[in-house]
Amino acid sequence: MEKEHTTTHFGYQEVPVAEKASKVADVFHSVADRYDIMNDVMSFGVHRLWKRYTIASAGAKYGQHILDLAGGTGDLAEKFAGIVGEAGRVVLSDINGSMLENGRRRLVDKGIGSNVAYVQANAECLPFDDNTFDIITMAFGLRNVTDKAQALASMLRVLKPGGRLLILEFSKPVAPGLGPVYDHYSFKFLPLMGKLIANDPESYRYLAESIRMHPDQETLKSMMEQVGFERVHYKNMTGGIVALHKGFKF
């Protein structure tokens, strides 16, 4: 597991394992207020389609309990709250207090709240009982976790038997010729947009680097299987720039 090592990656930097979480926190404290705007700019709005597909793939039903990890500003939690209804429950969770507060404020402003709870938590050590949730989602958060294997094991623990995990994350482009174009976009365009919109080019440079350091599609599939998920499969979207991994607990 990753914590056997004394250092880990923070973008392209090697940093002490104990320092990564605080460095990631600094990034998201910095970008929290403009996170939604930057998502639209960075993906040309396509992130909304990726998330819509994730919600549809989750197969949520009325009365279920759902955990949305790294839930940020609450766009997935908002949709799930409408699906599970008053008999269900959605927990919006994020390790970063600024992001979680933005999500809470956004959902409350929309009149959503009676069936949504807000929990600041580290995915590596989730503060929930075993077999609690029918569905867990994590959109664009796993790459920022220090020990991904431990986080996956923690998610498996709190899933009910028959439950499923869906991880939406940037991945490795597979479409011919897309890689070089994507690299130019990531390392030239993203920091520039970060400077112009959020006045923070360094945070968006980290985000681009963190995408490159994240496990590719097959590696993440294997990691999920190794901690005990079954029937793991993934769907590439936008030429593999993003992939949705899905696994079950039986």
FIRO-287227 format. One record per residue: x, y, z of N, C-alpha, C, O, CB in turn; residue in one letter. Coordinates in steps of 0.001 Angstrom, whole numbers. Each point is the difference from the previous one (the first is absolute). Glycine has a CB too. Example, Ala and Ser with C-alpha at 12.3 -4.5 7.8 and 13.67 -1.06 7.14 Angstrom:
n_xx/n_yy/n_zz/ca_xx/ca_yy/ca_zz/c_xx/c_yy/c_zz/o_xx/o_yy/o_zz/cb_xx/cb_yy/cb_zz/residuo
13190/-5690/7800/-890/1190/0/900/1200/0/1036/-19/665/-2928/-1154/581/A
1542/2223/-1966/820/1190/60/-770/1090/730/509/1108/169/675/-1736/-2314/S
# end
This chain:
n_xx/n_yy/n_zz/ca_xx/ca_yy/ca_zz/c_xx/c_yy/c_zz/o_xx/o_yy/o_zz/cb_xx/cb_yy/cb_zz/residuo
845/-1186/0/-845/1186/0/882/1237/0/1177/-67/353/-3016/-1165/866/M
1275/2345/-1610/801/1189/-219/679/497/1263/1071/600/-87/-2600/-14/-1746/E
941/-814/3018/575/535/1217/1199/-782/487/570/347/1034/-2797/476/-457/K
2633/-1868/-1285/1248/-661/298/1170/913/-348/1110/-211/487/-2179/-2028/-896/E
841/3233/-413/1045/919/-421/-25/1235/891/-1032/332/583/883/-1176/-2961/H
1280/1516/2480/79/1214/826/-369/1238/-795/-295/1045/579/2065/-2122/796/T
-1755/967/-2715/-392/1128/-834/-1074/-440/-979/-194/-1189/-249/2483/2209/477/T
-2981/-31/-776/-1016/-252/-1016/8/1178/-953/708/981/225/-2135/-2370/1363/T
651/1299/-2640/16/1077/-979/-1049/1052/314/-1115/-316/416/1942/-1288/-2125/H
-457/2840/1507/-921/1132/33/197/695/-1338/881/846/-154/-812/-558/2737/F
-923/-669/-3571/314/375/-1370/1281/-719/-390/114/-1211/185/-1250/3482/49/G
2083/-1545/-765/1275/-592/-384/1036/63/1117/1110/-505/-169/-1611/1133/-2175/Y
169/-28/3467/921/90/1124/-88/-1250/864/-1046/-644/71/840/3142/-97/Q
1316/-2835/683/-14/-1025/1042/-32/723/1336/850/844/284/429/-2532/-1727/E
-2273/1347/2263/-148/644/1302/-187/-1079/1061/-418/-1112/-325/-596/3191/-733/V
1318/-1772/2329/-269/-967/1071/-1472/-391/21/-873/843/-204/2756/126/1547/P
-2154/-2237/-1098/-1375/-497/13/-882/844/915/-1137/323/-342/1986/-2632/-129/V
-312/2660/1638/-797/728/989/-388/1403/-457/-910/605/566/2058/-1916/1186/A
-459/1837/-2782/-256/1375/-423/-972/110/-1171/-507/1087/-277/2770/-541/1079/E
-2530/-1651/-1492/-783/109/-1228/-1414/517/256/-479/870/-728/1828/-2733/-216/K
-2017/1343/1960/-1391/395/244/-115/1503/230/-935/633/-490/484/-2892/1467/A
1402/2833/-231/-73/1436/268/297/819/-1254/-566/1076/-191/1245/-1515/2559/S
209/-70/-3222/300/709/-1240/-1207/-32/-942/-323/1006/-631/2765/-1591/886/K
-3105/-569/-349/-1210/-90/-813/-1072/919/563/-720/662/-748/1279/-3034/123/V
-661/2408/1956/-988/879/633/241/1454/-377/-948/737/-269/744/-2349/2171/A
1465/2030/-1923/318/1385/-367/-476/312/-1420/-518/1085/-264/2512/-1145/1802/D
-1814/-901/-2449/-446/197/-1384/-1498/257/-43/-454/943/-649/2306/-2424/-177/V
-2617/649/1512/-1450/109/-112/-583/1126/849/-1067/522/-324/1015/-2949/-133/F
733/2809/1536/-405/1229/688/125/1173/-966/-842/898/-19/1581/-1828/2264/H
325/909/-3046/283/1099/-922/-1032/95/-1117/-411/1097/-379/2827/-1358/899/S
-2834/-885/-1046/-857/17/-1194/-1488/-160/307/-825/72/-912/2740/-1005/-334/V
-2274/715/2519/-1379/-378/338/-1041/975/-536/-1012/-425/-557/1908/-655/2588/A
-663/2377/-1870/-1024/981/-360/-263/76/-1494/-1071/443/-415/1734/833/2407/D
298/-1701/-2808/-176/56/-1446/50/-1388/-643/232/-141/-1201/782/2419/1231/R
-1234/-3274/786/139/-1380/-466/-974/-323/-1131/399/-574/-1014/357/-66/3301/Y
-2015/999/-2123/-998/-316/-1030/286/735/-1307/-125/-575/-1082/-1563/196/2885/D
2069/1645/-1699/321/775/-1199/1179/-633/-734/-22/-153/-1221/-840/2254/2321/I
1887/-2463/-338/1190/-580/-626/-308/-1363/-622/548/-334/-1050/890/1561/2701/M
-2303/-2016/-1019/-377/-1289/-599/-646/201/-1363/292/-727/-949/-605/-242/3238/N
-564/1956/-2377/-650/277/-1280/1009/457/-1045/-59/-422/-1156/-2037/1024/2375/D
3025/264/-808/1004/512/-932/953/-1114/-435/286/-154/-1188/-449/2422/2265/V
651/-3044/-104/1003/-1023/-297/-533/-1091/-911/722/-502/-862/315/978/3051/M
-2306/-848/-2001/-559/-1119/-769/-944/457/-1105/-621/-822/-675/831/-581/2707/S
-317/2733/-2217/-960/549/-966/-1418/-499/304/-815/-198/-902/2639/311/-847/F
-2093/-311/3046/-1314/-440/442/-245/-1488/-68/-1043/-477/448/273/2634/-1170/G
1719/-2905/165/-221/-1438/-202/-36/-759/1327/-560/-1095/65/1691/1273/-2291/V
-541/389/3288/-16/-693/1293/-1433/-274/455/-247/-957/734/2422/2061/-123/H
-3111/-273/-1043/-1396/-222/375/-548/-1276/-656/-809/-711/597/497/3205/-342/R
753/-2773/-1468/-415/-1238/-674/639/-1221/658/-656/-1027/174/390/2296/-2327/L
1540/-1161/2519/675/-1098/693/-724/-334/1302/-211/-1169/324/2407/1864/-1341/W
-2569/335/1748/-677/-224/1288/-1413/-530/-207/-477/-826/777/1845/2658/248/K
-2028/-1361/-2064/-1344/-493/-296/49/-1496/-305/-864/-755/447/196/3028/-1332/R
1670/-2700/130/147/-1416/-310/290/-804/1274/-503/-1111/165/1336/1707/-2473/Y
-25/-33/3200/312/-664/1265/-1258/-209/832/-212/-1081/551/2495/2106/-589/T
-3112/3/129/-1246/-102/766/-909/-1065/-594/-588/-798/730/771/3219/-98/I
-300/-2433/-1956/-835/-1015/-656/548/-1405/235/-765/-945/194/124/2629/-1936/A
1968/-1818/1725/633/-1311/165/-111/-518/1432/98/-1203/240/1477/1795/-2076/S
-1780/324/2785/-90/-419/1403/-1259/-811/265/-14/-849/891/1305/2875/-238/A
-2344/-1775/-1415/-1239/-753/190/-652/236/1350/-598/-913/568/1517/-782/-2083/G
-811/2911/2033/-568/318/1313/-1522/-144/-19/-655/223/-1018/2570/1350/1464/A
-2454/-1955/721/-1444/-205/123/-531/700/1242/748/345/914/-551/-2547/-2105/K
-1481/2395/1196/-682/635/1130/320/-758/1293/-55/-1229/46/-1802/2032/-1580/Y
2191/-48/2573/231/-580/1309/1421/-457/272/301/-423/1117/-2615/-249/-1211/G
3199/743/-898/1362/-474/207/854/1027/751/-350/1175/106/138/-2534/-2195/Q
1342/872/2604/984/840/675/1228/109/-888/554/-1011/-433/-1409/327/2724/H
1280/1911/-2563/1087/252/-957/1044/891/647/-332/973/678/-1251/-1210/-2630/I
2845/-100/1741/1128/805/446/702/572/-1220/460/-742/-868/-178/-667/2956/L
-201/2745/-2150/723/669/-1084/1287/565/571/-6/1032/672/-2147/-470/-1903/D
3261/-1248/957/1310/396/519/653/1035/-906/-227/30/-1209/488/-2290/2260/L
565/3119/-424/617/1104/-740/-1089/745/-757/186/410/-1146/2008/-1672/924/A
-3336/1429/888/-1209/505/-650/29/1455/-376/-893/480/-699/-279/-2161/1943/G
2200/2407/-784/186/1376/-434/-1235/852/178/-533/120/1103/2184/-944/-2706/G
-2097/1406/526/-1104/950/80/-1373/-670/-126/-1011/690/-131/2537/1028/-822/T
-1572/-3035/992/-1259/-694/200/-836/-289/-1222/-1196/-254/136/1239/1299/1988/G
539/-1017/-3331/-833/-200/-1188/-530/-1429/-100/-1138/-195/-426/2460/1966/-726/D
-528/-2777/1531/-521/-1366/7/-994/-196/1141/-1059/-599/-188/3202/-217/-835/L
-1799/1322/2203/-871/-162/1164/-1371/611/-247/-1016/-538/442/3026/560/1039/A
-2035/1098/-2185/-1272/654/-309/-912/-932/-796/-1182/-133/318/2334/2365/-305/E
-613/-2869/-1034/-809/-897/-832/-423/-1236/785/-1146/-438/-99/2347/1258/-1944/K
-276/-1385/2822/-327/-1192/769/-1076/282/1048/-851/-849/264/3178/19/-640/F
-2289/2018/970/-997/351/1016/-1407/-57/-584/-939/-426/673/2626/1886/483/A
-1833/-1033/-2402/-1304/-55/-648/-434/-1415/-318/-1193/-303/0/1646/2529/-940/G
522/-3104/666/-328/-1382/-360/-395/-819/1234/-1000/-717/-27/2588/876/-1917/I
-804/-54/3026/-256/-859/1164/-1184/495/820/-588/-776/754/3012/208/-691/V
-2785/1839/-192/-1175/534/662/129/69/1512/1079/-197/560/-2388/-692/-2425/G
193/1173/2510/-4/180/1452/292/-1287/753/454/41/1144/-2075/1795/-1452/E
1368/-2972/-314/275/-1279/657/1475/-370/-80/453/-904/703/-2770/170/-1247/A
3060/1418/-298/1415/-285/-174/878/1026/687/-483/884/708/-57/-1972/-2858/G
1835/955/1929/951/906/635/1236/110/-888/496/-997/-524/-1350/392/2844/R
1338/1822/-2476/1230/262/-737/986/666/946/-340/974/672/-910/-751/-2875/V
2461/-741/2255/1063/631/772/984/630/-971/647/-693/-786/-918/-963/2691/V
376/2968/-1842/981/737/-792/1246/149/860/-43/607/1070/-1757/648/-2395/L
2903/-1808/854/1225/-12/797/1168/537/-813/109/-240/-1202/-969/-1717/2515/S
1725/2686/-632/1217/500/-622/1034/168/1104/-352/331/1132/-932/852/-3005/D
2541/-1403/1560/1053/194/994/277/1479/230/569/390/1020/433/-2578/-1685/I
-1415/3009/-305/319/1423/42/-1204/799/501/-1078/-47/-593/2718/-253/-1301/N
-1445/1027/2985/-1086/744/611/-564/1098/-885/-1206/248/17/2233/-756/2143/G
-178/1168/-2931/-466/1075/-884/-906/-548/-1092/-1042/581/-304/3140/706/768/S
-1698/-2407/-1052/-818/-613/-1037/-1325/-485/579/-1051/190/-612/3127/-868/-628/M
-2031/58/2405/-1210/-529/610/-977/1120/349/-1209/-143/-185/2532/-1781/1084/L
-804/3023/-400/-863/1129/345/-641/598/-1246/-1171/377/27/2608/98/1968/E
-684/-386/-3078/-578/482/-1257/-1125/-920/-471/-1040/466/-467/3251/559/-146/N
-1993/-2338/739/-1038/-945/-385/-1234/121/879/-1124/-7/-502/2891/-1524/-317/G
-1564/1642/2124/-1134/142/921/-799/1263/-306/-1230/-30/-46/2520/-1204/1810/R
-584/2342/-1973/-672/1272/-272/-794/-80/-1306/-1125/492/-85/2949/739/1323/R
-1232/-1848/-2237/-651/-107/-1310/-1282/-817/86/-1027/395/-553/3262/-208/-555/R
-2184/-1326/1800/-1184/-850/95/-1081/631/871/-1186/-98/-317/2645/-1896/1/L
-1063/2633/1399/-985/669/854/-681/1133/-761/-1208/198/128/2557/-787/1914/V
-586/1323/-2822/-577/1093/-793/-1030/-511/-1001/-919/724/-382/3052/544/646/D
-1971/-2538/-690/-944/-589/-945/-1167/-695/702/-853/-605/-650/2738/312/-950/K
-1914/384/2919/-1081/-624/745/172/-1484/210/-958/-702/325/-489/2427/-1224/G
2681/-2216/714/284/-1425/177/690/-177/1339/963/710/287/-771/-1096/-2792/I
-652/-532/3325/692/-132/1272/-587/-996/966/735/-544/825/-103/2828/-1145/G
-1912/-2546/258/-606/-858/1011/530/-1438/-46/-9/-695/1016/-2022/2127/-1143/S
2480/-1868/-1018/527/-1369/-99/1483/-24/-363/507/-1014/-480/-2781/249/-194/N
2974/1886/905/1432/90/-295/762/353/1275/-370/930/718/-118/-228/-3105/V
1552/-1448/2660/897/294/1117/1363/383/-553/350/-365/-1122/-1595/-1235/2642/A
2006/2335/-729/1300/504/-434/1057/-467/998/-92/278/1196/-972/1751/-2318/Y
2074/-2747/609/1015/-578/869/1381/278/-577/302/-402/-1124/-1906/-1396/1878/V
2440/2487/15/1386/192/-419/785/-1241/396/86/-331/1183/-249/2864/-942/Q
732/-3216/-1216/633/-1283/285/1095/-306/-1005/-24/466/-1139/-2106/-1276/2143/A
3089/16/-553/1076/-522/-833/-439/-1355/-544/-398/-879/765/2179/2116/582/N
-1710/-1405/-2644/-453/-1248/-628/788/-1213/482/-482/-1128/-103/-195/2449/-1889/A
1872/-1106/2513/812/-1121/461/-521/-607/1301/305/-1152/306/1645/2205/-1422/E
-2719/-303/1874/-494/-486/1299/-1409/555/224/-203/870/848/2578/-999/103/C
-3327/-370/-1701/-1356/532/10/-675/-237/1355/68/-1105/538/-220/706/-3016/L
-494/1421/3028/-590/-94/1337/-1435/-532/-16/-900/591/597/2362/1299/84/P
-1659/-3010/-1371/-1330/-590/-117/72/-1477/373/1052/-632/-102/-1690/2289/-1709/F
-496/-2191/2243/-61/-1420/355/148/-871/-1243/-225/450/-1123/-1247/99/3087/D
1848/-1785/-1744/41/-979/-1082/-1394/-118/-635/-1018/150/675/2901/-1419/486/D
-1903/999/-2458/-1251/-336/-699/-1070/1085/151/-1147/-292/335/1672/-2118/36/N
-140/3656/-620/-908/1139/196/-666/462/-1293/-1177/361/9/2597/333/1899/T
-677/-698/-3029/-470/666/-1213/-295/-984/-1134/680/-1011/-171/642/3008/845/F
-2355/-1660/-1434/-322/-764/-1201/908/371/-1170/337/-845/-829/-2698/695/1614/D
2752/1426/-841/809/519/-1107/1021/983/554/-311/801/882/-1604/-1101/-2520/I
3123/234/1119/1016/1030/267/471/540/-1341/296/-764/-918/444/-350/3097/I
-672/2422/-2284/572/640/-1187/1178/865/414/41/530/1111/-2283/-548/-2272/T
3190/153/258/1142/883/221/391/573/-1359/532/-713/-852/288/-623/2892/M
-1081/2599/-2233/265/642/-1287/1190/945/124/-49/989/732/-2388/-1169/-1354/A
3492/-134/-97/1186/853/-95/631/269/1365/434/1113/296/-1426/-64/-2325/F
1033/-2108/2860/602/155/1320/1063/-1023/318/900/280/792/-3011/677/-78/G
2036/-2149/-1314/911/-1073/402/1459/356/-286/892/-415/740/-2718/-1235/-1173/L
2075/2408/-626/1395/294/-339/675/853/1070/1228/59/53/-1827/-202/-2473/R
-183/806/3273/570/843/1049/210/-745/1311/548/562/948/-1648/1372/-2022/N
669/-3195/1141/125/-792/1219/1431/-534/120/587/-450/-984/-3046/-184/871/V
3006/687/1315/1376/-453/202/125/-1503/-179/822/-462/-791/-457/2361/2354/T
-1174/-2671/-836/49/-1463/-76/-1291/-491/-649/-1007/-217/674/2493/65/1397/D
-1439/-13/-3360/-1206/-344/-753/-517/-1391/355/-1211/-206/75/2003/1678/-1924/K
110/-2429/2068/-430/-1347/347/-729/-9/1339/-1008/-690/152/2935/-251/-1447/A
-1431/1691/2252/-664/65/1301/-1369/654/-132/-961/-432/636/3195/551/507/Q
-2324/922/-1967/-1295/661/-218/-994/-957/-646/-1161/-49/407/2327/2261/-640/A
-733/-2966/-756/-893/-962/-654/-483/-1056/989/-1167/-393/-23/2360/775/-2152/L
-295/-839/3040/-385/-986/1012/-1002/595/985/-922/-686/442/3163/-420/-676/A
-2062/2374/575/-924/678/908/-1383/126/-637/-1020/-179/666/2944/1445/351/S
-1946/-958/-2308/-1276/78/-712/-690/-1364/-40/-1212/-89/194/2118/1978/-1582/M
-146/-2938/1139/-576/-1348/-38/-626/-349/1350/-1076/-595/51/2781/-100/-1779/L
-1039/1061/2809/-493/-309/1342/-1369/608/267/-865/-663/573/3217/546/199/R
-2565/1364/-1177/-1245/691/354/-1119/-243/-1014/-1131/438/213/2507/1296/923/V
-1072/-2429/-2235/-1046/-398/-938/-784/-1188/537/561/-879/654/827/1727/-2557/L
-2688/-869/1626/-810/-1163/313/315/-1128/-992/415/277/-1125/-2239/1212/2084/K
1638/-2738/-568/83/-1083/-993/-994/264/-1128/-1169/302/241/1882/-1955/1547/P
-231/1535/-3010/-808/340/-1166/159/1447/-426/-514/411/-1040/-1087/-2138/1746/G
2317/2499/106/225/1404/-328/1059/187/-1052/712/-940/-354/-1391/1515/2629/G
786/660/-2785/935/261/-1092/759/1301/219/-498/941/618/-1001/-2195/-2168/R
2702/1276/1031/858/1186/15/192/479/-1429/277/-794/-899/906/14/3001/L
-1333/2088/-2307/270/605/-1305/1041/1094/169/-191/942/769/-2151/-1466/-1576/L
3439/388/83/1069/992/49/130/655/-1371/360/-651/-980/858/-651/2788/I
-1513/2580/-1861/161/796/-1216/1291/771/152/156/780/940/-2671/-588/-1338/L
3450/-405/-529/1298/638/165/668/195/-1356/-248/-741/-951/480/-287/3234/E
621/2045/-2344/838/164/-1179/863/-1236/-159/405/-614/987/-395/3127/-726/F
272/-2879/-1509/745/-1226/-246/949/206/-1175/402/1125/-296/-2310/-2513/1200/S
2258/299/-1564/992/63/-1075/-696/32/-1359/-752/-919/-326/2418/-316/1765/K
-1426/2285/-2241/-626/61/-1329/380/-1216/-840/1157/-419/-27/-1127/2927/137/P
-1029/-3063/-793/243/-1186/-825/-289/269/-1477/382/-797/-857/-948/-641/2826/V
-96/2535/-2271/-295/322/-1390/1290/377/-731/820/729/559/-3143/45/85/A
2527/-1249/-1876/1225/300/-743/228/1506/-141/-894/745/-400/611/-2896/-840/P
1505/2581/1579/381/1398/-174/-486/949/1079/339/1183/-20/-349/-1660/-2348/G
-788/-28/3320/-570/890/1018/1012/394/1068/-69/1099/550/-2134/-2155/-962/L
3147/157/706/945/239/1090/761/1310/-95/-39/782/950/249/-3201/-800/G
482/2700/-1252/761/1254/-102/-878/1243/87/388/994/613/1260/-2209/-1997/P
-2821/1161/778/-924/1140/67/-438/235/1439/-58/1139/465/-737/-1610/-2807/V
490/-606/3033/-441/92/1396/1115/530/899/-257/783/913/-1328/-2686/-1310/Y
2826/1476/138/1136/499/776/155/1510/-173/196/723/977/944/-2950/-1223/D
-1226/2694/-981/135/1436/-257/-1106/772/711/245/1041/609/827/-1524/-2837/H
-2275/-35/2142/-1130/642/671/225/60/1515/-223/1033/632/-1308/-1845/-2461/Y
1977/-318/2400/124/-105/1451/1064/921/572/-203/632/1037/-553/-2968/-1226/S
1897/2407/-496/1136/707/595/170/1423/-501/818/747/537/266/-2929/-298/F
-1831/2568/-1245/31/1382/-483/-1304/724/301/-2/1099/554/1582/-1791/-2355/K
-2695/57/1427/-1301/663/112/-493/48/1450/-468/1043/457/-69/-1807/-2783/F
638/-367/3061/-545/-33/1354/644/1016/932/-719/756/653/237/-3146/-1009/L
1825/2440/445/588/1019/878/-364/1423/-411/-176/868/854/2043/-2436/-425/P
-1981/1812/-1744/-388/1332/-464/-1412/341/468/-247/1103/487/1747/-1359/-2492/L
-2430/-695/1858/-1355/240/470/-36/150/1517/-767/802/532/-119/-2084/-2489/M
1715/510/2649/84/144/1449/463/1375/417/-450/539/1012/910/-2947/-859/G
431/2971/-927/497/1352/293/-1065/1055/-292/-200/922/790/2533/-1682/-1319/K
-3015/620/-606/-966/1016/-409/-1288/-34/827/-560/1046/328/1515/-1189/-2616/L
-1423/-1070/2622/-1294/-125/667/128/-93/1512/-780/613/728/-78/-1731/-2758/I
1836/357/2506/130/-218/1444/1229/669/588/218/-76/1209/-1401/-2067/-1500/A
1999/2801/-541/1241/624/453/880/-1005/731/620/326/1012/-1802/1871/-834/N
1231/-3412/-693/726/-1074/670/505/-1019/-1015/-512/-1118/-50/-888/1451/2110/D
2387/25/-2866/488/-947/-1013/645/-1248/600/-72/-1074/-597/423/3009/-903/P
280/-1811/2672/721/-1134/575/-942/-1131/398/327/-1173/-184/1418/2753/993/E
-2918/-1235/-262/-947/-1042/387/-471/-787/-1211/-182/-1215/72/-542/2610/1866/S
526/-696/-3057/-475/-700/-1193/1130/-741/-702/-244/-960/-730/-1538/2683/469/Y
3004/-1286/477/1135/-796/-483/74/-1307/795/254/-1065/-563/1013/3174/-105/R
-1494/-2014/1985/-44/-1230/810/-1107/-932/-489/211/-1208/-114/680/2482/2096/Y
-2068/-720/-2270/-1107/-848/-442/366/-749/-1278/-325/-1178/-144/-1307/2770/1197/L
2305/-917/-1978/430/-659/-1236/1016/-1100/297/-69/-1084/-579/-346/3212/-695/A
1352/-1851/2169/1012/-995/342/-618/-1186/735/397/-1145/-219/1318/2963/339/E
-2689/-1545/754/-618/-1084/754/-746/-961/-922/-79/-1197/273/-128/2721/1702/S
-337/-995/-3064/-679/-855/-978/1011/-960/-631/-303/-1177/-192/-1408/2995/-276/I
2903/-1325/148/1007/-841/-640/536/-1073/950/438/-1060/-446/174/2993/-1016/R
-644/-1663/2756/539/-952/969/-1042/-1036/449/330/-955/703/1247/2739/58/M
-2823/-1585/-1169/-1062/-914/421/101/-1316/-774/382/3/-1171/-1877/1959/1734/H
1159/-3085/74/62/-1287/-703/-874/-14/-1257/-1070/607/-33/1515/-1720/2227/P
33/409/-3227/-799/-97/-1214/-1185/-954/217/-181/-547/1088/2240/1023/-2489/D
-2845/-659/364/-1255/-734/114/190/-1415/536/-680/-403/944/-191/1761/-2822/Q
1788/-2109/1286/191/-1387/395/616/-106/1398/-330/-912/758/596/301/-3174/E
624/1541/2752/616/-27/1324/-1028/253/1086/-14/-696/1015/2161/1475/-2010/T
-3010/212/793/-1028/280/997/-977/-1178/110/-430/-345/1100/650/2821/-1568/L
-561/-3074/-636/-860/-1191/26/619/-1087/874/-688/-610/818/-163/1160/-3124/K
2147/-789/2132/701/-1016/795/30/373/1481/-159/-864/863/1560/304/-2864/S
-1198/1832/2293/20/450/1395/-1342/-253/675/-42/-420/1156/1739/2165/-1753/M
-2780/-1494/-107/-1328/-251/562/-205/-1489/252/-556/-387/1027/-333/2411/-2219/M
1334/-2852/262/-145/-1445/154/841/-511/1160/-426/-896/729/-22/690/-3178/E
1634/767/2623/911/-478/1048/-553/231/1403/287/-781/907/1613/1236/-2442/Q
-2696/615/1734/-556/235/1337/-1317/-737/210/-528/-8/1113/1638/2236/-1097/V
-1656/-2855/-1077/-1174/-840/178/-1221/354/-824/-1027/-668/123/1876/334/2088/G
-779/1362/-3046/-1144/298/-864/-106/-1068/-1092/1005/-531/-472/-764/3021/932/F
-1472/-2787/-842/-254/-1007/-1017/-718/621/-1193/-562/1092/89/456/-2869/1685/E
138/1062/-2880/-626/450/-1257/435/1436/-335/-821/831/-387/-1170/-2349/826/R
3268/1790/-286/515/1348/-266/145/205/-1505/566/-839/-701/654/860/2921/V
-1731/1087/-2696/158/342/-1408/39/1519/-120/-318/719/948/-874/-2843/-1696/H
1583/2594/-418/72/1454/-180/-465/378/-1395/2/-804/-933/1900/940/2570/Y
-2302/1124/-1735/-452/569/-1276/831/1242/-280/19/932/805/-2386/-1830/-496/K
3055/914/-1447/737/1200/-412/-965/1030/-583/-947/-338/-709/3013/-1049/255/N
-1801/2642/772/-776/1098/-566/951/1048/-551/1103/194/513/-3002/-623/1098/M
1452/1104/-2669/801/1047/-646/1402/-526/-310/1008/618/346/-2327/1170/865/T
1352/-2936/-1867/1273/-560/-450/905/-502/1097/1201/-161/-217/-1384/1668/-1652/G
-371/-1760/3057/817/-480/1108/525/1113/889/692/-277/980/-68/-1627/-2398/G
-930/3148/1106/385/1101/888/-604/-227/1379/602/327/1023/-454/1269/-2980/I
-1338/-2157/1959/-699/-346/1241/-466/-1441/-100/-353/-477/-1079/-390/2879/1445/V
745/-3096/773/-534/-1361/50/-879/-147/1233/288/566/1054/1736/-1471/-2274/A
-3084/150/1077/-863/-334/1124/211/-1472/350/-310/-890/-792/-1402/2653/109/L
2248/-2007/1888/188/-1359/504/-1160/-364/927/-465/823/789/2986/-593/-971/H
-2970/-1459/70/-1110/-481/811/326/-1377/537/431/-884/-740/-2063/2231/-610/K
1420/-1525/2658/236/-1289/621/-1044/-286/1058/-624/924/522/3057/-691/-976/G
-2633/-1513/782/-1065/-428/901/588/-713/1233/1086/-577/-52/-2663/359/-1926/F
834/278/3066/313/-762/1208/-1036/-1114/127/-1203/258/3/2250/1777/1150/K
-568/-3274/-1047/-915/-1137/149/324/-775/1261/-662/-993/301/410/840/-2787/F
# end
